Amino acid sequence: MKIAIIGSTGQLGTDLMKALNYEHEVVGLTHQDIEVTDYNSCLILKEHYPDGIINTAAFHKTDQCEEEPLKTFSVNAIGAKNVAAISKEIKATNIFISTDYVFDGSKDSPYTEDDTPNPLNTYGISKLAGELYTKQNPKHYIIRLASLFGIAGASGKGGNFIETMIAKAKKNEPATVVNDMWMSPTYTKDVAITMKKIIQSKLPYGPYHATNQGYCTWFQFAKEIFKLSGLNSTLTPTKTEQQRMKTRRPRFSALKSIKLSDYGIKMREWKLALHDYLIEKGHTPGNQPR
Ligand SMILES: NC(=O)c1ccc[n+]([C@@H]2O[C@H](COP(=O)([O-])OP(=O)(O)OC[C@H]3O[C@@H](n4cnc5c(N)ncnc54)[C@H](OP(=O)(O)O)[C@@H]3O)[C@@H](O)[C@H]2O)c1
Protein backbone atom coordinates (compact mmCIF):
# COMPACT_ATOMS: atom_id res chain seq x y z
CA MET A 1 0.00 0.00 0.00
CA LYS A 2 1.00 3.60 -0.45
CA ILE A 3 0.40 5.49 2.81
CA ALA A 4 0.76 9.23 3.42
CA ILE A 5 1.53 10.32 6.99
CA ILE A 6 0.64 13.90 7.90
CA GLY A 7 2.80 15.09 10.81
CA SER A 8 5.55 12.59 9.96
CA THR A 9 8.14 14.20 12.27
CA GLY A 10 5.80 14.38 15.29
CA GLN A 11 5.91 12.00 18.25
CA LEU A 12 3.50 9.45 16.75
CA GLY A 13 4.39 10.28 13.13
CA THR A 14 8.04 9.31 13.74
CA ASP A 15 7.06 5.85 15.00
CA LEU A 16 4.48 5.38 12.23
CA MET A 17 7.19 6.12 9.64
CA LYS A 18 9.40 3.43 11.23
CA ALA A 19 6.63 0.83 11.60
CA LEU A 20 5.19 1.17 8.10
CA ASN A 21 8.34 1.84 6.11
CA TYR A 22 9.45 -1.75 5.47
CA GLU A 23 6.28 -3.21 4.04
CA HIS A 24 4.66 -0.15 2.49
CA GLU A 25 5.48 2.80 0.32
CA VAL A 26 5.36 5.60 2.87
CA VAL A 27 5.11 9.31 2.08
CA GLY A 28 6.03 11.41 5.09
CA LEU A 29 4.51 14.91 5.10
CA THR A 30 5.89 17.45 7.56
CA HIS A 31 4.22 20.71 8.53
CA GLN A 32 6.43 22.36 5.90
CA ASP A 33 4.98 20.07 3.23
CA ILE A 34 1.31 20.45 4.15
CA GLU A 35 -0.90 22.84 6.10
CA VAL A 36 -4.05 20.90 6.94
CA THR A 37 -6.07 24.06 7.62
CA ASP A 38 -5.60 25.09 3.98
CA TYR A 39 -7.51 23.01 1.41
CA ASN A 40 -5.19 24.06 -1.42
CA SER A 41 -2.15 22.94 0.56
CA CYS A 42 -3.86 19.57 1.15
CA LEU A 43 -4.02 19.02 -2.61
CA ILE A 44 -0.45 17.67 -2.29
CA LEU A 45 -2.19 14.51 -1.08
CA LYS A 46 -3.77 14.11 -4.49
CA GLU A 47 -0.38 14.38 -6.20
CA HIS A 48 0.91 11.42 -4.16
CA TYR A 49 -2.34 9.48 -4.75
CA PRO A 50 -1.99 7.23 -1.65
CA ASP A 51 -4.22 4.29 -0.72
CA GLY A 52 -4.34 5.53 2.87
CA ILE A 53 -3.84 8.88 4.64
CA ILE A 54 -2.96 9.04 8.34
CA ASN A 55 -3.63 12.47 9.84
CA THR A 56 -1.67 12.97 13.08
CA ALA A 57 -1.66 16.80 12.84
CA ALA A 58 -3.17 18.55 15.85
CA PHE A 59 -3.14 21.62 18.00
CA HIS A 60 -3.19 19.91 21.37
CA LYS A 61 -1.89 22.18 24.09
CA THR A 62 -5.09 21.87 26.10
CA ASP A 63 -4.87 25.20 27.97
CA GLN A 64 -3.88 27.13 24.86
CA CYS A 65 -6.77 25.52 22.95
CA GLU A 66 -9.14 27.16 25.45
CA GLU A 67 -7.61 30.56 24.68
CA GLU A 68 -7.37 30.01 20.92
CA PRO A 69 -10.56 28.20 19.86
CA LEU A 70 -10.34 29.42 16.26
CA LYS A 71 -6.87 27.99 15.75
CA THR A 72 -7.89 24.82 17.59
CA PHE A 73 -10.93 24.23 15.36
CA SER A 74 -8.98 25.23 12.29
CA VAL A 75 -6.33 22.50 12.80
CA ASN A 76 -8.31 19.76 14.57
CA ALA A 77 -11.68 20.06 12.79
CA ILE A 78 -11.26 21.95 9.49
CA GLY A 79 -7.97 20.09 8.93
CA ALA A 80 -9.87 16.81 9.30
CA LYS A 81 -12.58 18.09 6.94
CA ASN A 82 -10.02 18.91 4.24
CA VAL A 83 -8.34 15.52 4.55
CA ALA A 84 -11.71 13.72 4.53
CA ALA A 85 -12.78 15.50 1.34
CA ILE A 86 -9.56 14.74 -0.55
CA SER A 87 -9.27 11.16 0.69
CA LYS A 88 -12.85 10.53 -0.41
CA GLU A 89 -12.19 12.00 -3.84
CA ILE A 90 -9.16 9.77 -4.45
CA LYS A 91 -10.84 6.76 -2.77
CA ALA A 92 -8.14 6.54 -0.11
CA THR A 93 -8.75 5.27 3.43
CA ASN A 94 -8.86 8.19 5.87
CA ILE A 95 -7.23 7.55 9.27
CA PHE A 96 -7.75 10.25 11.91
CA ILE A 97 -5.99 10.28 15.27
CA SER A 98 -8.29 11.24 18.12
CA THR A 99 -8.15 11.39 21.89
CA ASP A 100 -9.49 10.20 25.25
CA TYR A 101 -10.52 13.85 25.80
CA VAL A 102 -13.65 13.28 23.71
CA PHE A 103 -15.05 11.67 26.90
CA ASP A 104 -16.22 13.52 30.03
CA GLY A 105 -14.58 11.25 32.61
CA SER A 106 -17.74 10.49 34.58
CA LYS A 107 -17.29 6.71 34.17
CA ASP A 108 -15.40 4.57 36.69
CA SER A 109 -14.20 1.98 34.19
CA PRO A 110 -12.28 2.40 30.92
CA TYR A 111 -14.14 3.95 28.00
CA THR A 112 -14.74 1.59 25.09
CA GLU A 113 -15.63 2.21 21.45
CA ASP A 114 -19.32 1.83 22.46
CA ASP A 115 -19.29 4.80 24.85
CA THR A 116 -20.78 8.14 23.82
CA PRO A 117 -18.37 11.08 23.63
CA ASN A 118 -19.17 14.19 25.66
CA PRO A 119 -16.06 16.39 25.68
CA LEU A 120 -15.47 18.92 28.47
CA ASN A 121 -13.05 21.31 26.79
CA THR A 122 -12.25 23.06 23.50
CA TYR A 123 -9.54 20.55 22.57
CA GLY A 124 -11.92 17.60 23.07
CA ILE A 125 -14.81 19.33 21.28
CA SER A 126 -12.57 20.16 18.30
CA LYS A 127 -11.26 16.58 18.08
CA LEU A 128 -14.83 15.23 18.22
CA ALA A 129 -15.68 17.61 15.36
CA GLY A 130 -12.62 16.19 13.56
CA GLU A 131 -14.01 12.67 14.10
CA LEU A 132 -17.37 13.69 12.62
CA TYR A 133 -15.72 15.25 9.55
CA THR A 134 -13.54 12.15 9.16
CA LYS A 135 -16.73 10.07 8.81
CA GLN A 136 -17.61 12.01 5.65
CA ASN A 137 -15.37 9.50 3.92
CA PRO A 138 -17.03 6.13 4.65
CA LYS A 139 -13.60 4.47 4.30
CA HIS A 140 -12.30 5.74 7.63
CA TYR A 141 -10.65 4.70 10.85
CA ILE A 142 -10.79 6.89 13.98
CA ILE A 143 -7.97 5.85 16.30
CA ARG A 144 -8.40 7.19 19.84
CA LEU A 145 -5.22 7.46 21.89
CA ALA A 146 -4.26 8.80 25.32
CA SER A 147 -1.33 10.23 27.29
CA LEU A 148 1.33 9.51 24.67
CA PHE A 149 5.03 9.02 25.16
CA GLY A 150 7.42 8.39 22.30
CA ILE A 151 11.11 8.65 21.53
CA ALA A 152 10.64 11.80 19.42
CA GLY A 153 8.64 13.65 22.12
CA ALA A 154 5.51 15.64 21.21
CA SER A 155 6.59 18.54 19.05
CA GLY A 156 3.31 20.31 19.85
CA LYS A 157 3.91 20.00 23.59
CA GLY A 158 7.69 20.31 23.76
CA GLY A 159 8.45 16.77 24.94
CA ASN A 160 6.47 14.39 27.10
CA PHE A 161 5.64 13.77 30.77
CA ILE A 162 8.40 11.17 31.25
CA GLU A 163 11.15 13.49 30.06
CA THR A 164 9.77 16.32 32.21
CA MET A 165 9.86 14.08 35.32
CA ILE A 166 13.37 12.78 34.57
CA ALA A 167 14.70 16.29 33.94
CA LYS A 168 13.27 17.41 37.30
CA ALA A 169 14.82 14.49 39.17
CA LYS A 170 18.23 15.11 37.58
CA LYS A 171 18.07 18.73 38.73
CA ASN A 172 17.00 17.57 42.23
CA GLU A 173 13.76 19.49 41.83
CA PRO A 174 10.78 18.09 43.75
CA ALA A 175 7.77 16.99 41.68
CA THR A 176 4.14 17.47 42.71
CA VAL A 177 1.77 15.40 40.60
CA VAL A 178 -1.99 14.89 40.63
CA ASN A 179 -3.20 11.63 42.13
CA ASP A 180 -6.89 11.93 41.26
CA MET A 181 -6.75 12.00 37.47
CA TRP A 182 -6.71 8.57 35.82
CA MET A 183 -5.50 7.76 32.31
CA SER A 184 -3.89 5.10 30.09
CA PRO A 185 -0.20 5.89 29.46
CA THR A 186 0.57 4.83 25.89
CA TYR A 187 3.78 4.28 23.93
CA THR A 188 3.62 5.62 20.35
CA LYS A 189 5.78 2.69 19.17
CA ASP A 190 3.02 0.28 20.28
CA VAL A 191 0.32 2.47 18.70
CA ALA A 192 2.20 2.45 15.39
CA ILE A 193 2.47 -1.36 15.40
CA THR A 194 -1.24 -1.67 16.25
CA MET A 195 -2.25 0.77 13.52
CA LYS A 196 -0.18 -1.20 11.03
CA LYS A 197 -2.11 -4.35 12.01
CA ILE A 198 -5.47 -2.54 11.71
CA ILE A 199 -4.62 -1.27 8.23
CA GLN A 200 -2.99 -4.47 6.95
CA SER A 201 -5.71 -6.74 8.31
CA LYS A 202 -8.31 -4.47 6.67
CA LEU A 203 -10.40 -4.39 9.87
CA PRO A 204 -13.93 -3.00 9.50
CA TYR A 205 -13.97 0.80 9.28
CA GLY A 206 -14.94 2.84 12.36
CA PRO A 207 -13.54 3.91 15.74
CA TYR A 208 -10.82 1.96 17.59
CA HIS A 209 -9.23 2.59 20.97
CA ALA A 210 -5.49 1.88 20.83
CA THR A 211 -3.86 2.39 24.24
CA ASN A 212 -1.52 0.27 26.31
CA GLN A 213 -3.42 -1.92 28.76
CA GLY A 214 -4.25 -0.77 32.27
CA TYR A 215 -4.46 2.69 33.77
CA CYS A 216 -3.08 4.78 36.62
CA THR A 217 -3.01 8.31 38.00
CA TRP A 218 -0.33 10.76 36.86
CA PHE A 219 1.25 10.40 40.34
CA GLN A 220 1.41 6.60 40.00
CA PHE A 221 2.88 7.02 36.51
CA ALA A 222 5.59 9.34 37.86
CA LYS A 223 6.31 6.89 40.71
CA GLU A 224 6.86 4.06 38.21
CA ILE A 225 9.09 6.28 36.03
CA PHE A 226 11.37 7.00 39.00
CA LYS A 227 11.33 3.37 40.15
CA LEU A 228 12.31 1.96 36.74
CA SER A 229 14.89 4.65 35.99
CA GLY A 230 16.49 4.29 39.43
CA LEU A 231 16.27 8.03 40.08
CA ASN A 232 15.70 9.49 43.52
CA SER A 233 13.08 12.17 43.52
CA THR A 234 10.91 13.96 46.03
CA LEU A 235 7.51 13.10 44.63
CA THR A 236 4.37 14.45 46.29
CA PRO A 237 0.77 13.60 45.36
CA THR A 238 -1.70 16.42 44.98
CA LYS A 239 -5.33 16.95 43.95
CA THR A 240 -6.54 18.58 40.74
CA GLU A 241 -8.45 21.23 42.71
CA GLN A 242 -5.15 22.31 44.30
CA GLN A 243 -3.48 22.65 40.89
CA ARG A 244 -5.88 25.41 39.79
CA MET A 245 -5.93 24.10 36.23
CA LYS A 246 -7.20 26.58 33.65
CA THR A 247 -9.09 23.95 31.71
CA ARG A 248 -11.61 21.29 32.71
CA ARG A 249 -10.16 17.84 32.11
CA PRO A 250 -11.82 14.43 32.48
CA ARG A 251 -11.18 12.94 35.92
CA PHE A 252 -11.07 9.42 34.50
CA SER A 253 -10.20 8.99 30.82
CA ALA A 254 -8.71 5.49 30.61
CA LEU A 255 -9.51 3.76 27.32
CA LYS A 256 -9.98 0.11 26.45
CA SER A 257 -10.71 -1.60 23.14
CA ILE A 258 -13.51 -4.14 22.98
CA LYS A 259 -12.99 -4.49 19.22
CA LEU A 260 -9.27 -5.15 18.71
CA SER A 261 -9.28 -8.33 20.82
CA ASP A 262 -11.88 -9.81 18.42
CA TYR A 263 -9.16 -9.65 15.78
CA GLY A 264 -6.39 -11.02 18.01
CA ILE A 265 -4.77 -7.61 18.52
CA LYS A 266 -3.66 -6.95 22.09
CA MET A 267 -1.46 -4.10 23.29
CA ARG A 268 0.90 -4.78 26.20
CA GLU A 269 0.56 -3.37 29.75
CA TRP A 270 1.63 0.26 30.16
CA LYS A 271 4.37 -0.65 32.68
CA LEU A 272 6.06 -2.96 30.15
CA ALA A 273 5.82 -0.29 27.46
CA LEU A 274 7.26 2.32 29.84
CA HIS A 275 10.18 0.03 30.72
CA ASP A 276 10.92 -0.51 27.02
CA TYR A 277 10.81 3.26 26.39
CA LEU A 278 13.18 3.98 29.29
CA ILE A 279 15.65 1.38 28.02
CA GLU A 280 15.45 2.82 24.47
CA LYS A 281 16.17 6.30 25.81
CA GLY A 282 19.01 5.07 28.04
CA HIS A 283 17.11 6.10 31.18
CA THR A 284 17.47 2.79 33.08
CA PRO A 285 20.37 2.22 35.48
CA GLY A 286 23.62 1.43 33.63
CA ASN A 287 22.06 1.81 30.18
CA GLN A 288 23.06 3.84 27.18
CA PRO A 289 20.42 4.85 24.58
CA ARG A 290 19.85 2.07 22.00
N1 LIG B 1 0.31 13.68 22.91
C1 LIG B 1 -0.68 13.10 23.57
O1 LIG B 1 -0.59 12.83 24.77
C2 LIG B 1 -1.95 12.72 22.83
C3 LIG B 1 -2.97 12.07 23.53
C4 LIG B 1 -4.14 11.67 22.83
C5 LIG B 1 -4.24 11.93 21.47
N2 LIG B 1 -3.24 12.59 20.83
C6 LIG B 1 -3.36 12.85 19.40
O2 LIG B 1 -2.32 12.14 18.75
C7 LIG B 1 -1.88 12.83 17.60
C8 LIG B 1 -0.37 12.87 17.55
O3 LIG B 1 0.14 13.45 18.74
P1 LIG B 1 1.70 13.69 18.92
O4 LIG B 1 1.97 13.61 20.37
O5 LIG B 1 2.46 12.84 17.97
O6 LIG B 1 1.79 15.23 18.46
P2 LIG B 1 2.99 16.05 17.84
O7 LIG B 1 4.30 15.47 18.23
O8 LIG B 1 2.72 17.49 18.18
O9 LIG B 1 2.82 15.82 16.27
C9 LIG B 1 1.90 16.51 15.47
C10 LIG B 1 2.51 16.70 14.09
O10 LIG B 1 1.58 17.41 13.26
C11 LIG B 1 2.22 18.54 12.70
N3 LIG B 1 1.24 19.61 12.56
C12 LIG B 1 0.74 20.39 13.55
N4 LIG B 1 -0.15 21.27 13.05
C13 LIG B 1 -0.21 21.03 11.71
C14 LIG B 1 -0.95 21.62 10.66
N5 LIG B 1 -1.77 22.65 10.87
N6 LIG B 1 -0.78 21.13 9.40
C15 LIG B 1 0.09 20.12 9.17
N7 LIG B 1 0.82 19.52 10.13
C16 LIG B 1 0.68 19.98 11.39
C17 LIG B 1 3.33 18.92 13.66
O11 LIG B 1 4.34 19.65 13.02
P3 LIG B 1 5.06 20.90 13.76
O12 LIG B 1 5.44 20.42 15.13
O13 LIG B 1 6.22 21.20 12.88
O14 LIG B 1 4.02 22.00 13.81
C18 LIG B 1 3.80 17.52 14.12
O15 LIG B 1 4.71 16.99 13.20
C19 LIG B 1 -2.60 14.18 17.61
O16 LIG B 1 -3.68 14.11 16.70
C20 LIG B 1 -3.14 14.32 19.03
O17 LIG B 1 -4.36 15.05 19.06
C21 LIG B 1 -2.09 12.98 21.47
The ligand as a Tripos MOL2 file, in Angstrom:
@<TRIPOS>MOLECULE
LIG
   48    52     1     0     0
SMALL
NO_CHARGES

@<TRIPOS>ATOM
      1 N1          0.3090   13.6830   22.9090 N.am      1 LIG1
      2 C1         -0.6830   13.1030   23.5710 C.2       1 LIG1
      3 O1         -0.5880   12.8320   24.7730 O.2       1 LIG1
      4 C2         -1.9500   12.7240   22.8350 C.ar      1 LIG1
      5 C3         -2.9720   12.0660   23.5300 C.ar      1 LIG1
      6 C4         -4.1370   11.6710   22.8290 C.ar      1 LIG1
      7 C5         -4.2400   11.9310   21.4710 C.ar      1 LIG1
      8 N2         -3.2380   12.5880   20.8330 N.ar      1 LIG1
      9 C6         -3.3600   12.8540   19.4010 C.3       1 LIG1
     10 O2         -2.3160   12.1370   18.7540 O.3       1 LIG1
     11 C7         -1.8830   12.8320   17.5990 C.3       1 LIG1
     12 C8         -0.3690   12.8730   17.5500 C.3       1 LIG1
     13 O3          0.1370   13.4540   18.7350 O.3       1 LIG1
     14 P1          1.7020   13.6920   18.9220 P.3       1 LIG1
     15 O4          1.9750   13.6140   20.3710 O.co2     1 LIG1
     16 O5          2.4580   12.8370   17.9700 O.co2     1 LIG1
     17 O6          1.7920   15.2290   18.4600 O.3       1 LIG1
     18 P2          2.9920   16.0550   17.8350 P.3       1 LIG1
     19 O7          4.2980   15.4740   18.2310 O.co2     1 LIG1
     20 O8          2.7150   17.4850   18.1800 O.co2     1 LIG1
     21 O9          2.8230   15.8160   16.2650 O.3       1 LIG1
     22 C9          1.9020   16.5050   15.4680 C.3       1 LIG1
     23 C10         2.5130   16.7010   14.0930 C.3       1 LIG1
     24 O10         1.5800   17.4070   13.2590 O.3       1 LIG1
     25 C11         2.2210   18.5450   12.6950 C.3       1 LIG1
     26 N3          1.2390   19.6060   12.5580 N.ar      1 LIG1
     27 C12         0.7410   20.3860   13.5510 C.ar      1 LIG1
     28 N4         -0.1460   21.2660   13.0450 N.ar      1 LIG1
     29 C13        -0.2130   21.0310   11.7080 C.ar      1 LIG1
     30 C14        -0.9490   21.6190   10.6570 C.ar      1 LIG1
     31 N5         -1.7720   22.6490   10.8690 N.pl3     1 LIG1
     32 N6         -0.7840   21.1330    9.3960 N.ar      1 LIG1
     33 C15         0.0890   20.1180    9.1720 C.ar      1 LIG1
     34 N7          0.8210   19.5160   10.1320 N.ar      1 LIG1
     35 C16         0.6810   19.9830   11.3910 C.ar      1 LIG1
     36 C17         3.3260   18.9160   13.6620 C.3       1 LIG1
     37 O11         4.3390   19.6520   13.0150 O.3       1 LIG1
     38 P3          5.0560   20.9000   13.7610 P.3       1 LIG1
     39 O12         5.4370   20.4240   15.1300 O.co2     1 LIG1
     40 O13         6.2230   21.2010   12.8830 O.co2     1 LIG1
     41 O14         4.0230   21.9970   13.8070 O.co2     1 LIG1
     42 C18         3.7960   17.5200   14.1190 C.3       1 LIG1
     43 O15         4.7140   16.9880   13.2010 O.3       1 LIG1
     44 C19        -2.6010   14.1840   17.6150 C.3       1 LIG1
     45 O16        -3.6800   14.1120   16.7010 O.3       1 LIG1
     46 C20        -3.1390   14.3150   19.0300 C.3       1 LIG1
     47 O17        -4.3630   15.0470   19.0620 O.3       1 LIG1
     48 C21        -2.0930   12.9770   21.4720 C.ar      1 LIG1
@<TRIPOS>BOND
     1     1     2 1
     2     2     3 2
     3     2     4 1
     4     4     5 ar
     5     4    48 ar
     6     5     6 ar
     7     6     7 ar
     8     7     8 ar
     9     8     9 1
    10     8    48 ar
    11     9    10 1
    12     9    46 1
    13    10    11 1
    14    11    12 1
    15    11    44 1
    16    12    13 1
    17    13    14 1
    18    14    15 2
    19    14    16 1
    20    14    17 1
    21    17    18 1
    22    18    19 2
    23    18    20 1
    24    18    21 1
    25    21    22 1
    26    22    23 1
    27    23    24 1
    28    23    42 1
    29    24    25 1
    30    25    26 1
    31    25    36 1
    32    26    27 ar
    33    26    35 ar
    34    27    28 ar
    35    28    29 ar
    36    29    30 ar
    37    29    35 ar
    38    30    31 1
    39    30    32 ar
    40    32    33 ar
    41    33    34 ar
    42    34    35 ar
    43    36    37 1
    44    36    42 1
    45    37    38 1
    46    38    39 2
    47    38    40 1
    48    38    41 1
    49    42    43 1
    50    44    45 1
    51    44    46 1
    52    46    47 1
@<TRIPOS>SUBSTRUCTURE
     1 LIG1         1 GROUP 0 **** ****
